[in-house]
Amino acid sequence: MKFPRRRFLQFAAGAAALPAVSKIARAQTYPARSLRMIIGYPPGGSADITARLTAQWLSERLGQPVVVESRPGAATNLATEAVVRAPPDGYTLLLVAPANAINATLYDKLSFDFLRDIAPVAGIIRFPNVVVVNPSLPIKSIPELIAYAKANPGKLNMASSGNGSTIHMSGELFKMLTGINMVHVPYRGGAPALTDLMGGQVHVMFDNIPTSAELVRTGKLRGLAVTSTERSEVLPDLPTVAEFLPGYEASAWYGLGMPKNTPGEMIDKVNKAMNAILADPKAQARFKELGASLLPGSATEWGKLLADETEKWGKVVKFSGAKPD
């Protein structure tokens, strides 16, 4: 039996339209159930705070619960692997952090490729570190820190929250650009490092600004500069490192990712919700309290930032010779 040409063309046109109709329908019904946001950090830190704030606001925007699931271990690699292996159905999010960019070079063998296997969804915030020293040191500025380190090579101990952490890498970038020699002393977390810094067992630290700001204000530590390209409203009297060392920039940042092959319309929906949150004065005020600046934009723009940061910190990891704990 002949299939009339007109009927065939109508059928073909209808078949071609099915994928587009399916995408529209899927986007309209998504999300139909709760989402989970996996983070590679224990409760209580800046990552946990960021994740819980973001999950609460995303729940309101998407109309479904967003449950934060903490999976610390292996410098966030356990959490990342869990998301990589999750179904690409739009219901599993990863809180992406600088550790993801650093680990790509720090670890010789990973079961995943971060930039290949995690689809960028949306940026959230970034915030600087602050260079702090024990007040007993005769150092009150970045030029004085450089001069003291050059006059006393290997005598300054630089504390961090662990090998390959953003705090460690911020210090290594400083060493790389200045040519100074400071001895890295890794701790299992920022809190014990700060305790020893205040006690004088170590001398300098490139700490996250949310945890050191109050210690600087009360004089328990001396702040020298912030590591961002612009001064921080949290510590407005401190200059930036870049004012004395052009080209220096180091900051922590958080954003969202999903497993690769997650449908684009689902990524777009979460991205739009995240951008709406970042435009909300309530969210802006809360993140400002943390000393953070916002990272609105498209998934493509967020992906470019991740690629740039991975390349940047890869060079610093190689310079430092850092190995995983």
ABEGO torsion letter per residue (X at the ends): XBBBAAAAAAAAAAAAAAAAAAAAAAAAAOBABBBBBBBABBBGBAAAAAAAAAAAAAAAAAGBBBBBBBBBEGGGAAAAAAAAABBBAGABBBBBBAAAAAAAAABABBABBAAAABBBABBABBBBBBBBBBAABBBABAAAAAAAAAABBGABBBBBAEBGBAAAAAAAAAAAAAGBBBBBBBBBEAAAAAAAAAAGABABBBBBAAAAAAAAAAGABBBABBABABBBAABAABBBAAAABBGBBBBBBBBBBBBBGBBAAAAAAAAAAAAAAAABAAAAAAAAAAGBBBBBEBAAAAAAAAAAAAAAAAAAAAAAGBBBX
